[in-house]
Amino acid sequence: MASTGSAGARPAKAWPQTLSLVFGVVYLLVGIVGFFVTGFDSFADNAQDEMLLIFMINPLHNIVHIVIGLAGIALSRTLAGARTYGWLLAVGYAAAFVYGLIAIGQSWDFLNVNAADNVLHVATAIVGLVIALGPVNDRIARPTHA
């Protein structure tokens, strides 16, 4: 008799895992595309003319985006990993926001941030909190036998 179960089927990802994966892919792509704007020289320069859309970037900033993207992709494999990624985003981007408040317009701004970056940093920190703390219905549906 043929099996009607889902043996071998991959379990569905919880929404925090999917959101972590999406953010990971987006940040990875932003980091890669950023190198087409900045190249690889002036690694931590504060050049005001290197922008991706409305966000200021430099090669160091691009590498940070790539690392954040790879972390999101890797940690999205499990719910616990996605929750960890959420906390990394929340804490890391809250710190980046504070850094930006102090560093904008300073000659020592090694990440080359601007006000648009600060808004994005706050939004990403909030998304991180949502990933880390958002409720998940983790009850497994079990077949009932009549």
C-alpha positions as CSV (number, residue, x, y, z in Angstrom):
1,M,0.0,0.0,0.0
2,A,1.4,3.4,-0.9
3,S,2.1,5.9,1.8
4,T,0.0,9.0,1.9
5,G,2.1,10.7,4.6
6,S,4.7,13.3,4.1
7,A,7.7,11.1,4.8
8,G,10.8,12.9,3.6
9,A,9.1,16.2,3.2
10,R,10.9,19.2,4.7
11,P,9.1,20.8,7.5
12,A,7.8,24.3,6.9
13,K,9.9,27.2,8.1
14,A,8.5,29.3,10.9
15,W,8.0,33.0,9.8
16,P,11.0,34.2,11.8
17,Q,13.2,31.8,9.8
18,T,11.7,33.1,6.5
19,L,12.2,36.8,7.6
20,S,15.8,36.0,8.7
21,L,16.5,34.4,5.3
22,V,14.9,37.4,3.4
23,F,16.9,39.9,5.4
24,G,20.0,37.9,5.0
25,V,19.6,37.7,1.2
26,V,18.8,41.4,0.9
27,Y,21.8,42.5,3.1
28,L,24.1,40.1,1.1
29,L,23.0,41.6,-2.2
30,V,23.3,45.2,-0.9
31,G,26.8,44.4,0.2
32,I,27.8,43.0,-3.1
33,V,26.1,45.7,-5.2
34,G,27.8,48.3,-2.9
35,F,31.2,47.2,-4.2
36,F,30.1,48.3,-7.8
37,V,29.7,51.8,-6.3
38,T,32.7,52.0,-4.1
39,G,35.2,49.6,-5.6
40,F,37.8,48.3,-3.1
41,D,40.0,51.4,-2.4
42,S,39.5,53.9,0.3
43,F,38.4,51.1,2.6
44,A,37.1,53.0,5.5
45,D,37.0,56.4,3.9
46,N,34.3,59.0,4.8
47,A,33.8,60.1,1.2
48,Q,30.4,61.8,0.9
49,D,30.0,61.0,-2.8
50,E,29.8,57.2,-2.5
51,M,26.1,56.4,-2.2
52,L,23.8,53.5,-2.9
53,L,20.4,55.1,-3.5
54,I,20.2,57.5,-0.5
55,F,22.6,55.6,1.7
56,M,26.2,56.4,2.1
57,I,28.6,53.5,1.9
58,N,32.3,52.5,1.7
59,P,34.0,49.2,1.3
60,L,34.0,48.5,5.0
61,H,30.3,49.2,5.2
62,N,29.8,46.8,2.3
63,I,31.7,44.0,4.1
64,V,29.5,44.6,7.2
65,H,26.4,44.2,5.0
66,I,27.8,41.0,3.5
67,V,28.6,39.5,6.9
68,I,25.1,40.4,8.2
69,G,23.6,38.8,5.1
70,L,25.6,35.6,5.4
71,A,24.7,35.4,9.1
72,G,21.0,35.7,8.3
73,I,21.1,33.0,5.6
74,A,23.1,30.6,7.9
75,L,21.0,31.2,11.0
76,S,17.7,31.0,9.2
77,R,18.0,27.2,9.1
78,T,16.5,26.8,12.6
79,L,14.0,28.7,14.6
80,A,16.6,29.1,17.4
81,G,19.1,30.4,14.9
82,A,16.6,32.9,13.5
83,R,15.9,34.1,17.0
84,T,19.6,34.6,17.6
85,Y,19.9,36.5,14.3
86,G,17.0,38.7,15.5
87,W,18.9,39.5,18.6
88,L,22.1,40.2,16.6
89,L,20.1,42.6,14.4
90,A,18.4,44.3,17.3
91,V,21.5,44.9,19.4
92,G,23.9,45.5,16.5
93,Y,21.7,47.9,14.6
94,A,20.7,49.8,17.8
95,A,24.4,50.2,18.4
96,A,24.9,51.3,14.8
97,F,22.1,53.9,15.3
98,V,23.9,55.3,18.4
99,Y,27.2,55.3,16.5
100,G,25.5,57.2,13.6
101,L,24.0,59.8,16.0
102,I,27.6,60.6,17.1
103,A,29.5,59.9,13.9
104,I,27.5,61.7,11.1
105,G,29.6,64.5,9.7
106,Q,32.7,63.5,11.7
107,S,36.0,62.9,9.9
108,W,36.5,59.7,11.9
109,D,33.2,58.1,10.6
110,F,34.7,54.9,9.4
111,L,31.4,53.4,8.2
112,N,30.4,56.5,6.2
113,V,26.8,56.8,7.5
114,N,24.2,59.5,7.0
115,A,20.7,60.2,8.3
116,A,19.1,57.7,5.9
117,D,21.4,55.0,7.3
118,N,20.3,55.9,10.8
119,V,16.6,55.5,9.9
120,L,17.4,52.1,8.3
121,H,19.4,51.1,11.4
122,V,16.4,51.8,13.7
123,A,14.1,50.0,11.3
124,T,16.4,47.0,11.2
125,A,16.8,46.9,15.0
126,I,13.0,46.8,15.3
127,V,12.7,44.0,12.7
128,G,15.4,42.2,14.7
129,L,13.2,42.5,17.8
130,V,10.2,41.1,15.9
131,I,12.3,38.1,14.7
132,A,13.7,37.5,18.2
133,L,10.4,37.9,20.2
134,G,7.5,37.4,17.8
135,P,5.1,34.6,18.6
136,V,5.2,31.4,16.7
137,N,2.5,28.7,16.6
138,D,4.8,25.7,17.1
139,R,2.2,23.1,17.8
140,I,2.5,20.3,15.3
141,A,-0.7,19.2,13.7
142,R,-1.1,15.5,14.3
143,P,-3.5,13.3,12.4
144,T,-6.5,12.2,14.4
145,H,-7.7,8.7,14.2
146,A,-11.4,8.1,14.2
